[in-house]
Amino acid sequence: MKIVKRIFKFIVIIIGVLLLSVAVLLLVDNQNTNYLKINNINSADNNSFLITNVNIIPMNKDTILVDKMVHIKDGIIQKVADRIEINGIETLDAKNKYLTPGLIDMHVHVWDRYELGLYLSNGVTAV
């Protein structure tokens, strides 16, 4: 009889640990991937700006375009040049930084949607 009680107690403890684990996982999962949504980023309200002093890696030439300016209006690149004069727009100094097109990973196995944030943080914008 003592063995049955011990087995029962062990099973109850295991079930309790499993239920606690599920509760923790549900709480963590409740955070979702809201950090990926552009509506939740305050700085995304203004998507028109000028990037200065940036090194650009184009995909159509085997070179680096050094110390260029890029005008982005409503999230779309409008102009790339040595000098761009625009007043009343947010300017980002990208000295010693590089600008590349978003990378596309053509062979990926996304097992969980949370992985998409990791891809995005490393420059992969499409899978």
Residue, then its C-alpha position, 0 to 999 in steps of 0.5 A: m500500500k505504501i508503494v501505491k501511495r508513493i507512486f500516486k504522490f509521484i504522479v501528482i507531482i509530475i502532473g503539477v510540474l507539467l501544469l506549471s510548465v504549460a502555464v509558464l509557456l502560455l504566459v511567455d507565448n502571450q507576448n507573441t511577436n508584437y515587437l515585429k509589427i511596425n505599428n508598435i514602433n514609435s520611431a516608425d511613424n516618421n518613415s521619411f528621412l535622409i541618410t548621410n555619409v553611408n557606404i552603399i553595397p549595390m547588388n548590380k556592381d562589384t563595388i562599394l559606393v563610398d560616402k553617399m546620401v540616401h533620401i527615403k520618402d514614405g519608406i521608399i528610396q527616392k534618390v542616392a547621390d553624393r549630395i542631397e539638399i532637403n530641409g525639414i527632414e530627419t537626418l541620420d549620420a551613418k559614418n563608417k556604416y553600410l547600407t545593403p538591400g534586405l537579404i532573402d533566405m531562399h532555404v530556410h525552415v521556420w519552425d517557430r514564428y519567433e525565429l523571424g525576429l532573429y532573421l530580421s535582426n540579422g538583415v534577412t527581410a524575406v524568407 
